[in-house]
Amino acid sequence: MAKLIFFPLVLLALAACVTAPVQEMSDARQAIYSAEAVGAAQRSPDALLAAQRLLREAQTRLEAGAYDEARQYALNARDEAIKARERAVSSAVLRSAP
């Protein structure tokens, strides 16, 4: 009897762990928007394009139900977008220095 109760609880717990990476996708999008806002398309295009490509891949995985993979791609997209933003800001500061 205990096994009959325990097994469904384990399945529920596992199902709860595998949820859509909504927050990670949102974070990646916001990081890309932020990079674009400071001119990363001109000052750090490679990193920005990489971030956008990773986000598209995350979206594809999300639509396929591969949530763990989608989460990882979204996290990588966010990190790449942060790099693009940092490079763009750094480049802008260097150009404005006398």
Buried (B, 14 or more C-beta within 10 A) or exposed (E): EEEEEEEEEEEEEEEEEEEEBEEBBEBBBEBBEBBBEBBBBEBBEEBBBBBBBBBEBBBEBBEEEBBEBBBBBBBBBBBBBBBBBBBBBEBBEEEEEE
